[in-house]
Amino acid sequence: MSRLLSERRRCLVFLCLGAGVLFVGGCAVLGPPAEQPRVTIADLGFVDAGILEQHFKMKLRIQNPAPADLAVTGVDVRVELNGKLFMTGLGHDTVAVPALGTATVEVDAFSTLTGLVRQFNTFAREDRKTLSYRMQGVLYVGESRRRIRFDDTGEIDWPASPGG
């Protein structure tokens, strides 16, 4: 009887270890893709302005360097100009980004009067020649809405004023 219990315990230990290995391996498969997608601003258009809020249409380019397709089901994005929050946006369009390919997705983005005034004041005060931006956000992927974070920075040369 004692030997039978010992064998059952050993079997139970091996089963638990095996289940643990499968669980950890399964989580690795569900983790982030080996090649993270790159997200950049492809276009920005002005839609409407009210006294307190401005509405933009952003077109984001998603580049998929992975060997598998990427099914993007949503986007959450925020854009900073010169280190200060300028606008935030959301998109819910479903876009298939092919393996080793690109696709674009449109996002409705909004800025506030406060953010706009802050940017104009900074530009006027510092007489900047370039505009630095940072775009951070999350891509929602697949039916499970898995999150993939992205972060893109850059600079835009600002045209010189007519008098200077």
C-alpha positions as CSV (number, residue, x, y, z in Angstrom):
1,M,0.0,0.0,0.0
2,S,2.8,2.3,0.9
3,R,4.6,1.6,-2.4
4,L,1.3,2.4,-4.3
5,L,1.0,5.8,-2.6
6,S,4.6,6.6,-3.3
7,E,4.1,5.8,-7.0
8,R,0.9,7.9,-7.1
9,R,2.7,10.9,-5.5
10,R,5.6,10.6,-8.0
11,C,3.1,10.4,-10.9
12,L,1.2,13.4,-9.5
13,V,4.5,15.4,-9.2
14,F,5.4,14.6,-12.9
15,L,1.9,15.6,-14.0
16,C,2.1,18.9,-12.2
17,L,5.6,19.6,-13.6
18,G,4.4,18.7,-17.1
19,A,1.3,20.9,-16.8
20,G,3.6,23.8,-15.6
21,V,5.9,23.4,-18.6
22,L,2.9,23.4,-21.0
23,F,1.5,26.5,-19.2
24,V,4.7,28.4,-19.4
25,G,5.3,27.4,-23.0
26,G,1.7,28.4,-23.9
27,C,2.2,31.8,-22.3
28,A,5.4,32.3,-24.3
29,V,3.4,31.7,-27.5
30,L,0.7,34.2,-26.4
31,G,3.3,36.9,-25.5
32,P,4.3,39.8,-27.7
33,P,5.4,39.0,-31.3
34,A,9.1,38.5,-31.9
35,E,9.2,41.5,-34.2
36,Q,7.3,44.5,-32.9
37,P,5.3,46.5,-35.4
38,R,6.4,50.1,-36.1
39,V,3.7,52.8,-36.1
40,T,4.3,56.2,-37.7
41,I,2.1,59.2,-38.7
42,A,1.4,59.0,-42.4
43,D,-0.9,62.0,-42.6
44,L,-2.7,64.5,-40.4
45,G,-5.7,66.4,-41.5
46,F,-7.8,69.1,-39.9
47,V,-11.5,68.3,-39.6
48,D,-13.2,70.9,-37.4
49,A,-12.6,73.4,-34.6
50,G,-14.7,74.7,-31.8
51,I,-13.9,77.2,-29.1
52,L,-12.5,74.5,-26.7
53,E,-11.6,71.6,-29.0
54,Q,-10.0,70.8,-32.3
55,H,-10.7,67.6,-34.3
56,F,-8.1,66.0,-36.5
57,K,-8.0,62.8,-38.7
58,M,-4.7,61.0,-38.3
59,K,-3.6,58.3,-40.7
60,L,-1.2,55.9,-39.0
61,R,1.1,53.6,-41.0
62,I,1.6,50.2,-39.3
63,Q,4.6,48.3,-40.6
64,N,4.7,44.6,-39.7
65,P,8.2,43.1,-39.9
66,A,6.9,39.7,-38.5
67,P,6.5,36.6,-40.7
68,A,2.8,36.4,-39.7
69,D,-0.2,38.7,-40.5
70,L,-1.4,41.1,-37.8
71,A,-5.1,41.8,-37.3
72,V,-5.4,45.2,-35.7
73,T,-8.8,45.8,-34.1
74,G,-8.2,49.2,-32.5
75,V,-5.8,52.0,-31.7
76,D,-5.3,54.3,-28.7
77,V,-2.8,57.1,-29.3
78,R,-1.4,60.3,-27.7
79,V,0.9,62.9,-29.3
80,E,3.2,65.2,-27.5
81,L,4.7,68.3,-29.2
82,N,7.9,69.7,-27.7
83,G,7.4,67.5,-24.6
84,K,3.8,68.6,-23.9
85,L,0.6,66.7,-24.5
86,F,-1.0,68.0,-27.7
87,M,-3.7,65.5,-28.7
88,T,-5.2,62.1,-28.0
89,G,-7.0,59.8,-30.4
90,L,-8.9,56.5,-30.7
91,G,-9.6,54.3,-33.7
92,H,-11.8,51.2,-33.9
93,D,-11.4,50.1,-37.5
94,T,-10.2,46.6,-38.1
95,V,-7.1,46.5,-40.4
96,A,-5.2,43.4,-41.6
97,V,-1.5,44.1,-41.8
98,P,0.1,41.5,-43.9
99,A,3.3,39.7,-42.9
100,L,6.3,41.8,-43.9
101,G,3.9,44.5,-45.1
102,T,2.2,47.7,-44.2
103,A,-1.3,49.1,-43.8
104,T,-2.9,52.4,-42.7
105,V,-5.6,53.0,-40.1
106,E,-7.5,56.3,-39.5
107,V,-7.8,57.7,-36.0
108,D,-10.0,60.5,-34.7
109,A,-7.8,62.7,-32.6
110,F,-8.6,65.8,-30.5
111,S,-6.7,68.6,-29.0
112,T,-7.9,71.2,-26.5
113,L,-7.7,75.0,-26.6
114,T,-5.3,74.8,-23.6
115,G,-2.9,72.5,-25.5
116,L,-3.0,74.6,-28.6
117,V,-2.4,77.9,-26.7
118,R,0.5,76.2,-24.8
119,Q,2.1,75.1,-28.1
120,F,1.8,78.6,-29.7
121,N,3.2,80.2,-26.6
122,T,6.2,77.9,-26.5
123,F,6.9,78.4,-30.2
124,A,6.7,82.2,-29.9
125,R,8.8,82.4,-26.8
126,E,11.6,80.0,-27.9
127,D,11.7,80.9,-31.6
128,R,12.1,77.2,-32.5
129,K,13.3,76.0,-35.9
130,T,12.2,72.4,-35.3
131,L,9.1,70.8,-33.8
132,S,9.8,67.6,-31.9
133,Y,7.0,65.1,-31.5
134,R,6.5,61.9,-29.6
135,M,3.6,59.5,-30.4
136,Q,2.8,56.7,-27.9
137,G,0.0,54.3,-27.9
138,V,-1.4,50.8,-28.0
139,L,-2.4,48.6,-30.9
140,Y,-5.2,46.2,-30.0
141,V,-4.6,42.9,-31.9
142,G,-6.9,40.0,-32.7
143,E,-10.1,38.9,-31.2
144,S,-8.5,38.8,-27.7
145,R,-7.6,42.5,-28.1
146,R,-4.0,41.8,-27.0
147,R,-2.1,45.0,-26.5
148,I,1.1,46.0,-28.3
149,R,2.6,49.2,-27.2
150,F,4.4,51.6,-29.6
151,D,6.5,54.7,-29.3
152,D,7.7,56.9,-32.1
153,T,9.7,60.2,-32.0
154,G,10.9,62.6,-34.5
155,E,11.5,66.2,-35.5
156,I,9.9,68.4,-38.2
157,D,11.7,71.4,-39.6
158,W,9.6,74.5,-39.2
159,P,9.7,77.0,-42.0
160,A,11.3,80.3,-41.1
161,S,9.1,83.3,-40.6
162,P,8.8,85.7,-43.6
163,G,10.7,88.5,-41.9
164,G,13.6,86.3,-40.6
